[in-house]
Amino acid sequence: MRTTIEITNEHRAKLLEIAALRGAKGFSGIVTEAIELYLAQNTNEAGRRRVANKYRGWLTEKEASELKRHVEETRKSWRT
């Protein structure tokens, strides 16, 4: 299906650069790939939240606080 979206000049230039490296004339395939990845990530995130909510109340307040602190410390060490 054809549709129109607005993107910045910088995004367009980067998409065209990636397309050229892949040997493609346009960047429709790259946009499709990005949309698929975004939708998969959000679907997975909703599923993880449902599972996490099943376990609500299993930890004491102290255990939950310690787990949250540990997760935050771990995230700080991740590469960005």
Secondary structure, 3 states (H helix, E strand, C coil): CCCCCCCCHHHHHHHHHHHHHHCCCCCHHHHHHHHHHHHHHHHHHHHHHHHHHHCCCCCCHHHHHHHHHHHHHHHHHCCC
